[in-house]
Amino acid sequence: MSLYLRRMKENTSLPVDVKVLPEFLRELGTQVRFISLVTETEVEMRKTGNPFVGTIKVVRRNGLVNVNHSERPKRRMMEQGIENPVYIPGSTWYLHEKTQDGKIIPLCYSKKNPDVKYLQFFPHRSYDPQYLLNGVTLTEQEITIMKTFIPEKDWGSFKEPVITLKMVSIKSIKFRKINLSVLG
């Protein structure tokens, strides 16, 4: 049993190197679990004529890992009265790591670079987003303007959003009684 699983019974906070996060995610197994994260990511937006390129979003998020993203659209279709729904997932730029018995876990890696690890996360709620550009917090007016450069995402009528976060964007992760704070 790992240090993380032993400490799950205690209420503990551990400072860790980002290289340890994949090991922690492997140990969570395949059960659907609620987690809380603090992330720091660059905002994806159009670049042409955009004075806000390079804006960083720091946010606390709650959500689920190990959700079967192929079954959720089928359930939503059935809820809307479609009998015998068929959902065929599209191709992705990443692959899931799997357990020894072939079940997927929320740890993913890029098809182009298997050394780069990601967390697949089904978002539930985000709290207190802060937007920074060159280390300076954006004002509400600047945020409103900046958001005009962010393209709308079309998830379709049955699919719900899924976020795939680079390990280096995770600043802390909390699961049950374990809170890992990423160093650096």
N, C-alpha and C positions, 0 to 999 in steps of 0.2 A: 504494500500500500504506500502510495506516495505521500510526501509532505503535505500536499494540498488536501488529499482525501482525509488524512489524519486530522488536519486542522479544521475541516468542515464542521466538526462537532464543537469547536471552540468559536468564539467570535473574535476573529483575528484580521489583522491588516499586515500584508507582507510587501516590502519593496522588492521588485523583481526587474531583471533585465528583459527587454522586449523579446529576446531569443527564447525565453522560457514560456511565453504565452502559447505557442503551438502545443507544447507538452501538456499544459493545463487543459487546453481545449480537447485534446485527445482523451484525457482522463474523464471528461464530463460524460463521455459515452454517447449513446444515441437517443436517450430519453429527451423529450421536449422539456426545455427548462427556461425559466424566466431569468434574465440577467439585466444588469444595469452597467452602463459604460459612460466614460467621459472620453470624447473623441476630439481630435484636432485634424481637420481636413481642409484642403484647398477647395474653394467653391468652384464647381464646374460651370463655366458660362462662356457666352460668345466673346471673342477677343476684339473684333473690329470696332474701333471707336470707343472702347471700354476703358475708362480710367480706373476701374476697380479690379483689373486683372491681378491675380496674386492674393486676393482676399482669403483669409483663413477663418473658418467657422469652428468655434469651440463650443461644444454642447454636451449636456448630460442626456443620455437616451436610455429608455427602458424597452425591452422587447423579448423576443423568444429566439432560441436556437433549436436546431433539429426539427424544424417544422417541415413536413413533406410538402414542398412547393408544387408538386405535380397533382396532389390530391385536393388541395384547397380550391383551385378553380373548378374542379368537378363538383365539389360540395356547393359552391356558390351557384353553379349552373342548375343543380338540382333544386336549390332553394328558390330559384326563379322559374321553376316549372319545366325545365328541360329534362326529358326522360332519357336514360342511358347516355349521359354526357360523355363525350370523348374530348380529352385535352392532350395535345401533343406538344411538349415543351420544345422551344426553339433551341438553337445551338448557343453555347456560351463560350466566353473567352477563358473560362476557368474549369478546373476539374475538382471534385471533392476527394478528400482522403477517405479511406474506408477502414472499417474495423476488420479483424481477421476473418469474420464471417460474412464480409461483403456489404455491410450496412454503411451508409454514408454518415459522416460527421460534419459539423459546421466549419471545419477547417478546410480551406480550399487553397489551390495553387494555380498560378498562371500557366496556360498551355505553352506559352513562349518561354517562360522562365520558372521552372518548378521550385526554385529556391525562394521565390517571393511568396509568402504566405498571407492568406486573407481569412477573415471571419465572415461567414454568411449569417445574416442577422435579419429577422423579421421585426421591423420597428413597430412599437406600440405607441410610444409617446416621447416627445423631446421637450426638454426644459431649459429655459434661460439661455438661448443661443447668444453668443457674443461673436461679432464679426470684427476682425482685425486686418488692417492693411498697413504693412511696414511697421508692425508693432503698435499701431495707434487704433483705438476702438472707434468704429464708425458710429456716427450719429444716426438717429431714427430716420432723418431725411436722406442721409447717404445710403442707408440700408434700403429704403424704398426705391431709390434710383438704381442701386446695384442690382436689385431683384428683377428689374426690367431686362437685364442682360442674361438671365437664367432661362433657358428654354423649358417649356412645359414638357413633362414626361407623360406619355400615353401608355398606361399599363394595360389597356384594354378593359372591357366591361366585367371580366371575371377574375383577372389576375390581380393580386395585391402586391404592393411594393416589397422588394427585397433589397437589402443593402449589403454590399460586399466590401468590407473595410480592410485596408492594408493593416497588418500588425503594427507597423510603425505609427499609425494614426491613433491607436488606442493608448490613452494616457492612464486609464484605470478601468478595471473590470471587477464587478461584484456579482458573486453567485452565492446564494444562501448566506452563510456567515463568513465567507472568505472575501476579502477585498484586496486585490492585487494592484499596487501602485507602480506604474512603469517608471523606471529610473531614466533620467536624461531628458 
